[in-house]
């Protein structure tokens, strides 16, 4: 399923909101032996699964529940922890990966009441305001890695 821009934007905005939880897992134990394809295809699964859920719910004029999002996020986080990262991923990108998974994995502690009126969310923010300079630079390094390594693979498979 190709990610259409509105669905992708919604999924990424929701991901930013979900990533504001606090960690409950040690993501540093994730292996560093993943192939680029395995890493990239597992990473994008979060956005494609959320986009599919949103599309499915919108078709029946419903809004996904917090429990549905948590189920997807927890399953994705467990899968990312099992897959890990490629060994040649830069250290800053790996650190951001670990931080991201630690936040995402504990998403079930979030208050999902704010999602009940999802249609009226104007600017959910990008989740970057609370980052230290070091965390921001690491997040940028992960973003650069995803763009340079994963985007070509995703385009090849019709996901972008």
C-alpha positions in Angstrom: 0.0 0.0 0.0 1.5 3.3 -1.0 1.5 6.0 1.6 -0.4 8.9 0.3 0.8 12.3 1.6 -2.3 13.1 3.8 -2.2 9.7 5.4 1.5 9.8 5.9 1.3 13.3 7.4 -1.3 12.2 9.8 0.6 9.1 10.8 3.8 11.0 11.3 2.0 13.7 13.3 0.5 11.0 15.5 3.9 9.3 15.9 5.3 12.6 17.1 2.5 12.8 19.7 3.0 9.2 20.8 6.8 9.6 21.2 6.3 12.0 24.1 5.9 9.1 26.6 8.7 8.0 29.0 10.9 5.0 28.5 10.3 1.5 30.0 12.6 -0.7 27.9 16.4 -0.8 27.4 16.6 -0.4 23.6 20.4 -0.5 23.8 20.0 -4.3 23.7 18.6 -4.2 20.2 21.1 -6.0 17.8 23.3 -4.1 15.4 23.3 -6.8 12.8 20.1 -5.9 10.8 20.3 -5.6 7.0 19.4 -2.1 5.7 16.3 -3.7 4.0 15.1 -5.3 7.2 15.7 -2.2 9.3 14.0 0.2 6.8 11.0 -2.0 6.1 10.4 -2.6 9.8 10.8 1.2 10.5 8.2 2.2 7.9 5.8 -0.4 9.1 4.8 1.9 12.0 3.6 4.6 9.5 2.0 2.1 7.2 0.1 0.3 10.0 -1.1 3.6 11.5 -2.1 4.9 8.1 -4.0 1.7 7.4 -5.8 1.9 10.8 -6.7 5.6 10.2 -8.0 4.8 6.7 -10.0 1.9 7.9 -11.6 3.9 10.7 -12.3 6.9 8.5 -14.1 4.7 6.0 -16.6 3.8 8.7 -16.6 7.4 10.1 -14.9 6.4 13.4 -11.7 7.6 15.1 -9.2 5.0 16.2 -9.1 4.4 20.0 -6.0 4.9 22.1 -5.9 1.2 22.8 -5.8 0.5 19.0 -2.8 2.9 18.7 -1.1 1.4 21.7 -1.5 -2.1 20.3 0.1 -1.0 17.0 2.9 0.9 18.7 3.8 -1.9 21.1 3.9 -4.5 18.4 6.0 -2.2 16.2 8.4 -1.4 19.0 8.9 -5.1 19.9 9.5 -5.8 16.2 12.1 -3.0 15.9 13.8 -4.2 19.1 14.1 -7.7 17.6 15.3 -6.4 14.2 17.7 -3.8 15.5 19.9 -1.5 13.3 22.6 -2.1 10.7 26.1 -2.1 12.1 27.2 0.8 10.0 24.5 3.2 11.4 26.2 6.3 12.8 26.4 6.5 16.6 24.1 9.5 16.9 21.5 7.9 14.7 21.7 4.7 16.8 21.3 6.8 20.0 18.2 8.5 18.6 16.8 5.1 17.6 17.3 3.8 21.1 15.7 6.9 22.6 12.8 6.8 20.1 12.1 3.1 20.9 12.2 3.7 24.6 9.7 6.5 24.3 7.5 4.6 21.8 7.5 1.3 23.7 6.0 2.9 26.8 3.3 4.7 24.8 0.5 3.0 26.9 1.2 5.4 29.7 0.0 8.3 27.6 -3.4 9.9 28.1 -5.3 9.2 24.9 -8.2 11.4 25.8 -6.8 14.1 23.5 -7.3 11.9 20.5 -11.1 11.7 21.0 -11.4 14.9 19.0 -8.7 14.2 16.4 -10.4 16.1 13.6 -9.9 19.4 15.4 -6.2 19.0 16.1 -4.6 22.0 14.3 -0.9 21.6 15.2 0.1 18.5 17.1 3.7 19.7 17.2 6.7 17.8 16.1 7.9 16.5 19.4 11.2 18.4 19.1 10.6 21.2 21.6 11.6 19.1 24.6 14.8 17.7 23.2 18.3 18.8 24.4 20.7 20.0 21.8 22.4 16.6 21.8 19.1 14.8 21.4 18.1 17.1 18.6 21.4 16.5 16.8 21.0 12.8 17.2 17.4 13.0 15.9 18.6 14.9 12.9 21.3 12.2 12.4 18.6 9.5 12.4 16.4 11.5 10.1 19.4 11.9 7.7 20.1 8.2 7.9 16.5 7.3 7.1 16.4 9.7 4.2 19.6 8.6 2.6 19.3 4.9 3.4 15.6 4.1 3.6 13.9 6.5 1.3 15.4 4.9 -1.9 14.2 1.5 -0.6 10.8 2.8 0.2 10.5 4.5 -3.3 11.6 1.3 -4.9 8.7 -0.5 -3.2 6.1 2.2 -3.9 5.8 3.3 -0.3 6.7 7.0 -1.1 
